[in-house]
């Protein structure tokens, strides 16, 4: 029988754990506020904690020495971070932080590592999740190589919408420029295109989805495959 805590969690991975596996980690889970900009992991550093988001959106950003940055992935209540622990690789060369504030749980990475070594079922679930993040990254590369900025923006808004509780998403132009690796002015122009098609409404620091189906059609095939892969491997929608 699931514990009261497991029945109340919104994180997809925690909710899908068997009662036995949840009991392995439940004593070590700590509720935590995850404010916008909160660092979940730093480049090339071991993380003391692993995080399971209940609300909000995390961002995975790669950067180079001249300061240029690009978002390579996002996640919310469907996942956890950092995945380097799952792969037993120690660290990764990118930053992971909250782009939309929320809350969740943290667990000492050493405790999660113990649980993963004790349960093949637990490890297999988390490895499947890592596969879904790889697919998302691959389709981000595809979108960056083949799509116009307006289509790429539509895709990112849809991905954020999937991980939000309503149609309003707190996304600034500055952060959107990082997401898409373009100038801020290019983001403003692309948002005007989506607004002109009545797909979204943009205010200062806020994007409102007005026509979800229309946005999906506009985004094209770069949106959808990672989401279907998550459903196939994890068994629930993002």
ABEGO torsion letter per residue (X at the ends): XBBAAAAABABAAAAABBAAAAAAAAAABBBBBBBBGBBABBBGBBBABBBBBABEBBBBBBBBAAGBBBBABBBBAABBOBAAAAAGAGBBABBBBBABBBBBBBBBAAAAAAAAAABAAAAAAAAAAAAAAAAAAAAAAAAAAABBAAAAAAAAAAAAAAABABABBBBBAAAAAAAAGBBAAAAAAAAAAAAAAGABBBBBGBBBBABAAAAAAAAEAABGAAAAAAAAAAGBBX
